[in-house]
């Protein structure tokens, strides 16, 4: 740090006018009355014309815009290849994730089929795959388990087995009391009824958010929060699948701490492990994990990933069928998977009050993941997606399929990466994927009758590798940003150990708390001038910066509002080295002592009171004459912040120190003007640059020194 001569700064600017007094005339703002704005908005929204109807249709169904421009020779091969590969990978995953959502295997295939078609019609992303996503399946499954238990179904997890006669009768009575559509609805029937109702409500929420254009909700779900939530939910998914790997029938654990209770039950019943299921699980793990790692290592050399899951499913089904594993060893199998489609059925309206809150969490997570993935791939490939239309698309991907016995969907990263890497150019690849699933639904599905559920559990767990690998990123995340790491850890642990829904709420709450803490204690620093320039930088970061005698330049790195007003004042006084309140108290004490001394000795200066004498002595000894506040980082200022600024200006002014503002934004200037900040101070004391403020401060001090010297002479 070097102190420079004031003349070197004054030499930069020579003018008869005070330096730094640039006057800019603001444009007149056209103020439209609120009533007029509302009327114009209503007219614009409610007006109807053929061109507007056409635009609305094209906006609602983007496929009508891009499909006529489809380049058949250029795009079809890549779309067909990627759609076929994703479809092959999706078949075993759809069956496996059905168990995670508490549903029969056929419903996972329905869900994947309808989601691909609807997003093809309504989506704006060319690359993302919308379908079954593990985290949403888990959230749906938790609600399904809770409502099944509330309806009186058995509390023991029999891995999809049938109800006992007593329990079935009990359930039917409960269903009748709740006005369900059928007295003969068994556990599987009621489970998909719950899942479809949850999905319907999640879709309704998403469409409402689209209508209200509240896509900003996703802004509050930071990358750290979403990553932590996905990792915590992955741990819960892993926990829910262990019973299938071991072939256990254990009591259901729902609500807060369900993962912990599930592990307790697993260890309590571990002596009942089905050895056949355990051996099958180990063999599948030994095949799937190395094959998945090889796919990752050689993905740049492979034209398409090896569909190892499909090979495992086919091999395991054949082994189970010809080895008679269910009959000989009691291994749990998928059972009958019917062909074709079931008749559409509306949601169970009576369930909506019970599942409304859970559906909201699913809606927010589904939308946030879909938009973030679509924007990521759009940026990578140089096109634009519409967040609001994505909200509509994912909403209708839930609403319409809910009538066809489906559960919640969103974009899925793993399948999207496969689509992109295998040549996907448009959402025509989604149609190809749906055709593969349609073939399975109409012809192949019954062939999976003998497939062991432990194989499906292994497939689900192996697909969690990506989320669980996030733990290895923690050291680097800690180096980059400690607060983001804390958000990740809090969200992850609360999602894994408490519940997924509460984990999301806790994560959002903690994230908001971190934002408040950050703004409550922002960065502050003194600035110094870079030699031979008009640039001012932080003295805590850079060396060899020049300071100007009698002037302190202070930067506050946050908006100034009620949360951090006290931090602003404390940091300013600390950095400047002068607390005007303490100086005022010291002056009062000194004035009293001076008054007592004068009365005692009978001495006084002619024409001056004791207070004036002390104040003049303090001003002569005060090395500081100006404080410049750099407002370049202050985005807004509220009433409390404005009052604090007024107090600072007044308190320093009483000690003879001038406070100048520099680099204020136009919105801050407007707030200062509307808040009567300029009643005490001239508006010209707000400068467009720090250097102008420094020049002005030196000019004013030079005038003051000249007047004092003149009066002394």
N, C-alpha and C positions, 0 to 999 in steps of 0.2 A: 504494500500500500504506500503510495506516494502522495504528498500534499503539494498541490500546484498553486502557482501564483494566480490570483484572481484576474490579473491583467491579460493572461494568456487566453482566458475565455472571453473577456470583453473585446479582445482584438479581433475575434471572429466576426463580431457584429458591430458595425459603426453606423449609428443613425441618430437623427435628432429626436426621434420618437423613442419611448421606452422599449427596450428589446422584448420580444416575446408577445407583443400585443397584436397578434394577427386576428383580424375580424372576418368571420365567415357568415354570410347571410343564409339562413336556413330556408329551405323551400316551404311554401305554405302547404299544410296538410289538408287534404279534402276530407272533411268529417261528414260521414253519411249517418243520419239518424238511425237508431236501432230498428225502429218500426219500418223504415224504408228498406233496410237490409233484409229483414225477415220477409217482407212482401216480395222483394226481388227473388229471394231464395225459393219461396213457395211457388212463384210463377215459373221459375226455371225448372223446378223439380216436377211440378204438376202439369206443365205444358206438354202437349202431345202432337207429334207430326210424323209423317212416314220416315223421314230421315232420322229423327230421334229414336223412333221405335227400332229402326235397323241398327243404329249405333248401340242401343241398349242390348239387343239380341247378340250382336257380335262381341260385346263386352262380357256378357254373361256366359257365352259359349265361345271361347277363343278358338276352338277347333275350326269354326267356320271361317276364321281369318287365315290360318296357316295351312290348313289341309288343301285348299285349292291351289296353293303355291308349292305343294310337295313335289320335290325333284325325285321322281321314281327311280331312275337309273343310279342316281348319286346316293340316295339315302336308304333305299329298301334293303339292300344286302346287310348293312350295318344294323339297321333296326330289327330285321328278322333274326340275325345271329344273336344279338343281345337279348331280345325278347325270349328266344328259345332257351338260352342258357339260364336266364333268371327264372324262367318257369320251371326248369328242371330242378334248380336249387330250391325253389319256393315250395315245391310239393311236400318234401319231408319236413321242412320248417313250419309250414302251415299246420300240418298234423301235430307236430311237437308243441307248437305255441298254443294250440287249442287247449291242451292240458293245463298250461299256465293260466289261461283265462277261465279255467273251471268248466270247459265245454267238451263235447264229443268231437272227435277228429274231423267229421264232415263239415262242421261249422267254420273251421279255420280255412278250408278250401273255398267255401262260399264267400267268406270275407275277402280273401285274396282276389277272387274272380271279379266281384262287383267293384272293388276299390280301383282296380286297374282300368276298368271301362269308364267309370265316372270321372276319374282324374284325366283320362284321355280327352274327354269332352270339355272339361272346365278348367284344367290346370294351365298355368302360364310358363312353367318350367319345362325345358326340353329333356331334362336328364333324370330328375328325381324319380324314385320308385315309391309309390304310396301303397301301403299294405299293412300287414301285421308287423307290429313293433313290440319288442319284449317288455319294455317298461309299461306301456299302455295295457298290454295283456295282463301283466301283474296287477295293475290298479283295478282293472275290470274284475279279475279273479278274486281280489280281496273283497270287493263289494258283493260279488256273487256268493262267496262263502258266508259272509255276514248275513245276507238276506235268507240264504238257505237255512242257516241255523235259527234265525228268527221265525222262519215259517214252520219249524218243528222237524226238519230233516235230521238224520242221524249225525251225531257229532264225531263219529269215528271216520277217519279218512280211509275209505275202502278202495281207493284208487279207481273210482268210476264204477264200482260194483253196484248191484241193484239194492233197492231198499228192502228192509225186512217188512213183513206183512203189517206188523203193528205200526211201524214208523210210516209206512205208506198210507195207512188209514188216517193216522194223525195229521199227515201232511195234507191229505185231501180235505179234511175238515178245516184246516187253517186256510187253504186256498179258497174254499167255499166262503169262508168268513170274509175274505178279502175280495170277493166278487171276481175270482179268476174265471177264465172262459171255459175251463174243463175240470170236471170232478176227477178225471182219470189222469191228470198231468203228473207224471212221475218226476223223479229228481232231475234227470237230464232235461226234460221238457221245461221244468220251472227254472233251471239254471240258464238256459238260452233265453227264456223270457226276461229274466233279470238283466242278462248281458245286453240284449237288444234294446231294452228300455234305457239302460245307462248310455248306450251308444246313441240312441235317438236324442236324449237330452244334451249330450255333449255336442252333437251336431247342431242342435237348436241354439245353444250358447254361441257356437262359432259363427253361425249365420247372423245372429243378433249383433255380435261384435263387428261383423263385416258391415252390416247396415249402419251401425253407429260409428263406424270407422275408428274403432279403438284398437287398431293394430299396435299402438304405442305400448300396450300392456307387455309385449314381448321385450321392450327395452329394459324392464325391471328384472328380466331373467338373464343375468350376465352369463358369459361363457363359463366362468368358474362355478356359478350356481348350477347350471345345467349339467356340467361335467360331474360335479359332486353328486347331484341327484341321480344321474344315470349310474354312477358307480355304486352308490348306496342301494339303489333299486336292483342292480345286478347281483349284489350280495344276497338280497332278499329272494331273488329269482333262484339263485344257486341253492339257497336253503330249502326252497319249496320243491326242488327237484331231487334232493338227496333221497327222499323216501322212495322214489321210483327206482333209483339206482340200486337200492338195497332191498326192494320188494317188500317194504314195510306197510302195515296198516296202523296208523297212529291217530290219536285224537286231533281234531282240528284246533288250531290256535288262531284266533282273530283279534283284531284291535291292537291296542298299544302293546309293544313288546312281543308281537307274535313270532318274530324270528327267533328270539331268545327261547320262548316256550317251545317252539318247534324243535330246536336243537336239544332241549331237555328231554322231550318226548322221544327223539331219535335215539338218544343214549339209553333211555329207559327200556326201549323195545328192541335194542340192537341185537339181542340174543335171538330174536325171531327173524333175523335176516334170511331172505330167500337166496340160497347159495347159487342157484341157477341164474337169477337176475344179477347177482353180484359179479359172477364170472363173465356174463355177457357184457355188463357195463365196463369192466376192466378191458376186455378185448376191444370193444368199440372205442374206448378212450385211447388205447394204444395205436389204433388205426387212424382215428380222426385227427388227433393233435399233431402228429408228425406230418400228415398229409396237408393239414391247414397251414403249417409252418412252411412246408415246401411251396405251397401255392403263393405265400407271401414272398418268399425268397426269390422265386423265379417268375413273378407276375409280369416282369418286363419282357421275358422271353416266351412266355406262354401266350398263345393267341386267345385262350379262354381258360378260366380256372377249372381244375379237375373237379367234377361233381361227386366228390368222395362221399357226401352224405347220402346221395341217391344209391350209390353202390352199397353202402353200409345197410341202408334200409332194405334193399332188395335181398342182399345176402342174409341179413338177420331174419327177414320174413321167411325165406326158404328154409333156413335152419330151424326156425320155430315150428314151421308147418310139418316138415318131414321128420323132425326130432320129437314131435308131440310134447313140446316143453310144458304146455299148460296142463295136459292130462297127467304127465309123469311127475312134474315138479311143482305144479301150482303156480307157474309163472303168469303174471298179469299181462294180458294182451289187449290190443285195440278193440277187438270185437267187430261186430257187423258195422260196415260203413256202406250205407245205401247209395245207389246211383240216382242221378237226376236231381231235381230241385223240389223242395217242399212248397206248399201253397203259402203265399204271403200272409203275414199276420201282423196286426197293429201292435204297438207297445202296450204294456200293462199300465194303464193310466194311474191305477191305485198305488203303484210302486214309486211314482215320481217324487212325492214328499220325502221318501226314505233315501233316495239315491241322488237327489238334486245337488247336494254339496260335493259329493264324490265326482259327479259328472262334470262339475265346473273345473275341478283340478285336471281331469283328463282333457277337457277342452283346451285349457291354457297350455298344458304341456304339448299336446298334439299340434296346436297351432304354432307354438314357438319353435319346435323342432322342424316342422315343415317349412316355415318361412326362412329360418336360418340356413337350412340346407339348400333351398331353392336359390336364395341370394348368393350363397357361396359358389354354387356351380354356374350361376348366371354370370357372376363376375369373372370366373375362370374362363368361360367360353365367349364372353363379350356380347351378351344380350341382356334384356331387361325383363324382370318379373314384377308383377303387381301384387304387393303384399295383401291388399284388400281382396283381390280376386282369389288369392291363395286361401284366404279365410273362407270365402264362399265355397271354393272347391273342396277343401278338407271337411267343411261343414256338411255338404251334400254327400260326400264320401261316407259320412256316418249316418245321415238321416235316411237316405233311400235304402241302403243295405240293411238298416235295422228292421225293415219290414220283411226282409228275406232271411231272417235268422242269422245275422252277422253281428260281430262285435267291433269295438273301436279300432280305428286305423290312423296312421300318420305316415310321414316320410320315414324311410329306414335307410340309415347310412350305408350299411354293408351291401345291401342289394343295389343301392344307387351307385356305389363305387364299381360294382361288377358291371352294371349297365354301361357306365361311362367307358370302362376299360375294354369292353367288347364291341365297341363301335356304335353305340346308340347315338342317333342324330335327332330324333323327335319322339313324341309319345306314341307313335305307331308301334314302337317296341312293347308298350304296355298292352296293346291289342294282341300281339303275338304271345305275350305271357299269359293273358287270359284264355287264349285258345288252348295252350298247353294244359292249363288247369281244367278247362272245360272237358278236354279229352279224358282226364283223370276222373272227373265227376261223372261222366256218362258211361265210361267203360272200365277203367282200371281200379277205381276205389275199392271194390270188394276184395281185390287180391291182397289188400293190406290187413285182412282179418287176423292173421296170426302174428302180426308185428308186435313185439314186446314193448310195453310202455317204458321199460328201462332204457331202451334204445332211443326213444324220443327224448327222455330226460337227458341222456348224454349229449344228443345233438343240441339241445337248448343250452346246456352248461358250456359246451365247447364254443358256442357262438358268443359267450360272454367274455372271451379272452380280451377283446379290444377295450372294453370298459374297465376290466380288472387291471389291465396294464397301465392304467392312468396313475397307479401308485408310483410307478417308476419316474413319472414326470414331476413328482412333488419337490425333490431337491432343486430342480431348475426353476420351478414355479416360486419357491420360497426366495430364491435369489432375485427374481424379477419383481415380485410384488408380494409382500408378506400378508397384506390384508386379503388379497384374492385367495391366497393359500388357506387362510383362516375360514373364509367363506366356503371354500371347497370342503374342508374338513368338517365344519359344523353341519353343512347340508348332507354330506355323505354319512356321517355317523347318525344323525337324526333320522335319515331315510332308512338306514339299515337296521337300527336298533329300536326305533320308536314305531314309525309306520311311514309308508310312502307319502300319504296325504299330508300328515303332520310334518313330515320331513320337508316337503315343498314349502309349506307355510312358514316353518321355522327358518328355512333357508332364505326366503324372501324377506322375512322380518329382520334377520341378522344382516342381510345385505343392505337393507334400508338404514339400519343402525350404523353400519360402517360408513355409509354415505354421509350421515349426520356427523359422525365423529370426525371424518375427514374434513368436512367443511367447518366444524367447530374449532379444530386446531390445524389451520392450514399453514403452509410454508410462508415464512416472512424473512426478509433480508434487507440489508443496506446495499445501495448501488454505488458504483464508482465509474469514472469515465475512462474509456479506452483512449490511450494517448493519441493525440493528433487526430481525433475524430469526434463526432457528436453522438457516439454510441455509449450507452450506460449498461453495465452488466453487474451480476451479483458478486459481491466481495467475498462471499463464503465459498464460491465456486472457482473464481478466477484470481490469478495473481497479478501483481504489478498494475493495479488500477489506480487512477488518480482521484483524490478527494479535493473538494473545494472548501477552503477555510470558512467556517461559519454556516455551512449548509450541510444538512443531512437529507439524503434521498432514500425514502422507505418504500418498499414494495410489499403489498398484501396479496397473496396468491389465491384468492377466492372471492366470491361475491360477499358483500357486506350486508348481513341481515341479523335478525334477532338472535339466532343461534350463536353467532361468533362475534357479536359486537364487543363483548368484554375481552375476548382474545385479541381483537384488533387493537383496542386501546392499550392493553397490557404490553403487547409486543411492540407497539409504536413507542411507548415510553421507555421500554427496555433498550431498544436499538438506538433511539435518539440520545439516551442518557440523561434526559431531563424530564422529570415528572412535574408538570405545572401545578398540580394540586399540592404536592409537597413544597414546592418553591413558594406558593402563595402562603402556606402555613408558616414557613420559615420567615417570610417577610413580615407577617403579622407579629410573630414573636419578637423579631428584631426591632420592629417599630415600637412595640410596647417597652422593650428594654431601652431604646433610644429616648422614648418619651420620659421614662422614669429618670434616666441619666440627666436629661436636660432640666427636668424639674429640680433634681437634686443639686445640680451645679449652676442652674440658672443660665444655661447657654442654649442658644438656638440660632439657626441660620435665618437671616432676614427673608421674609416672603415665602418660606417653605415650611410645611407641616412636617412632623417627624416621619409620617408615612411616605411623603414625597421624597424626603432625603434618603430614606432606606431604599426606596424603589430606584432612585437614580444611581445609587451605589451598586445595586444588584445588576442593573442594566449595563453599567460600565464594566462589571466583572464577567458578565455572561458571554462566553465565547461563541454561542450559537445565536444566529439572527433569523434563519429561515429553515423551515421543514417542508420538503417537497414529497408529496404522496403520489407514487406511480399507480395509477388506476387502470392500467392496461389489462389486468387480469380480472378486474371486478366487472362481472357481466351484468349484475343488477344490484340495486340497493333498495331496501324496504324502509318503512317509517322509522323503525328502531335504529337501523343503520344510519339513516340520515340524521336523526337526533344525536347519535353518538358523534358523527362527524362535526355537527354544529358545536357540541360540547368541547371537542378537541380544539377546534378553531378558536373558540372563546377563551378556553383556559390558557392556551399558548399565547393568544393575543394579550391577555392580562399580564403575562410575563415579558412582553415585548418581542415575542417570537412570531414571525409571519408564517402562516400555513398556506401552501400553494398546491393545487391539484393539477396533475398532468396526465395526458393520454386517456381522458375519459371517453367512453363510448357515447354515441348519440342518445341511447336510451338512458344512460346514467345522467347525462346533461339535462335531459328532459325531466328526470326525477328530481334533480337538484333545483331546477327552475320551478317545478310544480310544488316542491316542498319548501319554498321561500328560503332556500339556502343563500340566495344572493341579496337578501335584505341587508345583511351586515357586510357582506363582501361584494366587491365589484365583480361582475361576470367575467371580466377580462382576467381575473386571477385563476381561471381554469384554462390550462394551456394544451396545445396540440402535441407538444413534445416535451421531454424532460429538459432538453438543452435550452429551449425557450424559457422555461421556468427558472433555470439556473441563471440565465442572462438577466432576466427580470429581477430576481432576488439581489444580484450583485449591483444592478443599477439603482434599485431602491435603497440599498444599504449605503451606496456611495453618496446618494443625495442626503441621507440622514447624517452621515459622518460630516459632510460638508456643512450642513446647517448647524451641527453641534460645534464644529470648529469655528464657524463664523460667529456664533453667539458667545463663545469663550473669548475670542479676540475682542 
